[in-house]
Amino acid sequence: MDNERVVSVAEETARRWLKERGVLIEDIGELVMYLQKKYHPDLTMEDCIYNIERVLQKREVQNAILTGIQLDLLAESGKLEEPLQSIIESDESLYGVDEILAFSIVNVYGSIGFTNYGYIDKQKPGILERLNDHSTGKCHTFLDDIVGAIAAAASSRLAHSSKGEV
């Protein structure tokens, strides 16, 4: 029997869409490092990427990525009905549905993910700063939260695995 993991169409598409939107696994790895280096002094980028890869294998995560990126693309193309078009296009602060979608990712690995996500969402380091730059003409209303949530989930997975729980 072949030991290679079969990648689903959803996972393959989610990974491709992340890359097409300018998000590399290494970018997310830097966020995991940002969140966890203080608690794991020997943490390597390889450890971070390993945990991100595990998070990306989850169907709930793939579904959130596909949904969020599709909504961003529709808003970017002006294809949503008003008032939703303006709300998503401007990343209106009281909208909150983008964070709810991100919570579906964070929730996969327990409550520690919520605190990691909240922290990184406020700090906006690395790729999150670029994704939040509204002057680029790109809409990343959902993507920035999704990327932060993937990093938070991978950080949670790392924290759980250091306790022997994952």
C-alpha positions as CSV (number, residue, x, y, z in Angstrom):
1,M,0.0,0.0,0.0
2,D,1.2,3.5,-0.9
3,N,1.9,5.7,2.1
4,E,1.4,9.0,0.3
5,R,-1.6,10.9,1.6
6,V,-4.4,11.5,-1.0
7,V,-5.1,15.2,-1.2
8,S,-8.7,16.1,-1.7
9,V,-9.9,18.5,-4.4
10,A,-11.0,20.9,-1.7
11,E,-7.6,20.8,0.0
12,E,-5.7,21.2,-3.3
13,T,-7.9,24.1,-4.3
14,A,-7.7,25.8,-0.9
15,R,-3.9,25.6,-1.1
16,R,-3.8,26.9,-4.6
17,W,-6.1,29.8,-3.9
18,L,-4.0,30.8,-0.9
19,K,-0.9,30.9,-3.1
20,E,-2.7,32.7,-5.9
21,R,-3.8,35.4,-3.3
22,G,-0.2,35.8,-2.3
23,V,-0.1,33.7,0.9
24,L,2.7,31.2,1.2
25,I,2.9,28.5,3.9
26,E,6.1,30.2,5.0
27,D,4.2,33.4,5.6
28,I,1.8,31.6,7.9
29,G,4.9,29.9,9.5
30,E,6.3,33.3,10.4
31,L,3.0,34.1,12.2
32,V,3.2,30.8,14.1
33,M,6.8,31.6,15.1
34,Y,5.6,35.0,16.2
35,L,3.0,33.5,18.4
36,Q,5.0,30.6,19.9
37,K,8.7,31.4,20.0
38,K,8.4,32.8,23.5
39,Y,6.9,29.5,24.7
40,H,9.1,27.2,22.6
41,P,12.6,28.6,22.4
42,D,13.8,25.8,20.2
43,L,10.9,26.2,17.8
44,T,12.0,25.9,14.1
45,M,10.2,27.0,11.0
46,E,10.0,23.3,10.1
47,D,7.9,22.7,13.3
48,C,5.7,25.6,12.4
49,I,5.1,24.4,8.8
50,Y,4.5,20.8,10.0
51,N,1.6,22.1,12.2
52,I,0.2,24.3,9.5
53,E,0.2,21.4,7.1
54,R,-1.8,19.4,9.6
55,V,-4.3,22.3,10.1
56,L,-4.7,22.6,6.3
57,Q,-5.7,18.9,6.1
58,K,-8.9,19.6,8.1
59,R,-12.0,19.8,6.0
60,E,-13.5,22.6,8.2
61,V,-10.4,24.6,7.4
62,Q,-10.5,24.0,3.7
63,N,-14.2,25.0,3.6
64,A,-13.5,28.2,5.4
65,I,-10.6,29.0,3.0
66,L,-12.7,28.3,-0.1
67,T,-15.7,30.3,1.2
68,G,-13.8,33.3,2.4
69,I,-11.6,33.7,-0.7
70,Q,-14.6,33.3,-3.0
71,L,-16.4,36.1,-1.1
72,D,-13.3,38.3,-1.3
73,L,-13.0,37.7,-5.1
74,L,-16.7,38.4,-5.6
75,A,-16.3,41.7,-3.7
76,E,-13.1,42.6,-5.5
77,S,-15.0,42.1,-8.8
78,G,-18.0,44.1,-7.7
79,K,-20.3,41.1,-8.0
80,L,-22.1,41.2,-4.7
81,E,-25.4,43.0,-4.1
82,E,-25.5,46.1,-2.0
83,P,-25.2,46.7,0.8
84,L,-23.0,43.6,1.2
85,Q,-20.7,44.7,-1.7
86,S,-19.7,47.9,0.2
87,I,-19.5,46.2,3.6
88,I,-17.1,43.5,2.4
89,E,-15.2,45.8,0.0
90,S,-14.5,48.3,2.8
91,D,-13.9,45.6,5.4
92,E,-16.4,47.4,7.7
93,S,-15.4,47.1,11.3
94,L,-18.8,46.1,12.6
95,Y,-19.4,43.4,9.9
96,G,-17.8,40.5,12.0
97,V,-18.8,37.7,9.7
98,D,-15.2,37.4,8.5
99,E,-14.2,36.8,12.1
100,I,-16.9,34.2,12.6
101,L,-15.6,32.3,9.6
102,A,-12.1,32.5,11.1
103,F,-13.5,31.1,14.4
104,S,-14.6,27.9,12.5
105,I,-10.8,27.3,11.9
106,V,-9.6,28.3,15.4
107,N,-12.3,26.1,17.1
108,V,-10.8,23.0,15.6
109,Y,-8.0,23.0,18.2
110,G,-9.6,24.3,21.3
111,S,-9.9,27.5,23.3
112,I,-6.3,28.5,23.3
113,G,-6.7,29.2,19.6
114,F,-9.2,32.0,20.4
115,T,-6.7,33.9,22.4
116,N,-3.9,33.3,19.8
117,Y,-6.3,34.5,17.1
118,G,-7.4,37.6,19.0
119,Y,-3.8,38.6,19.8
120,I,-2.6,38.2,16.2
121,D,-5.7,39.8,14.7
122,K,-4.9,43.0,16.8
123,Q,-1.1,43.0,16.2
124,K,-1.3,42.2,12.4
125,P,2.3,41.2,12.0
126,G,3.9,40.0,8.8
127,I,1.6,38.9,6.0
128,L,-1.4,40.2,8.0
129,E,-0.2,43.8,7.7
130,R,0.1,43.4,3.9
131,L,-3.3,41.7,3.6
132,N,-4.9,44.6,5.5
133,D,-3.4,47.2,3.2
134,H,-6.6,48.5,1.5
135,S,-4.6,50.6,-1.0
136,T,-3.6,47.6,-3.1
137,G,-7.0,47.3,-4.8
138,K,-7.3,43.7,-3.5
139,C,-10.1,42.7,-1.2
140,H,-8.8,40.5,1.7
141,T,-11.7,41.0,4.2
142,F,-12.0,37.3,4.8
143,L,-8.4,36.2,3.8
144,D,-6.6,38.2,6.5
145,D,-8.8,36.6,9.2
146,I,-8.4,33.1,7.7
147,V,-4.6,33.4,7.6
148,G,-4.5,34.6,11.2
149,A,-6.8,31.8,12.2
150,I,-4.7,29.1,10.5
151,A,-1.7,30.5,12.3
152,A,-3.6,30.5,15.6
153,A,-4.8,26.9,15.0
154,A,-1.3,25.7,14.2
155,S,-0.1,27.5,17.3
156,S,-2.7,25.7,19.4
157,R,-1.9,22.4,17.8
158,L,1.8,23.0,18.7
159,A,0.8,23.9,22.3
160,H,-1.3,20.8,22.6
161,S,1.4,18.6,21.1
162,S,4.0,19.8,23.5
163,K,1.6,18.5,26.2
164,G,1.3,15.2,24.4
165,E,-2.4,15.9,23.5
166,V,-2.3,15.9,19.7
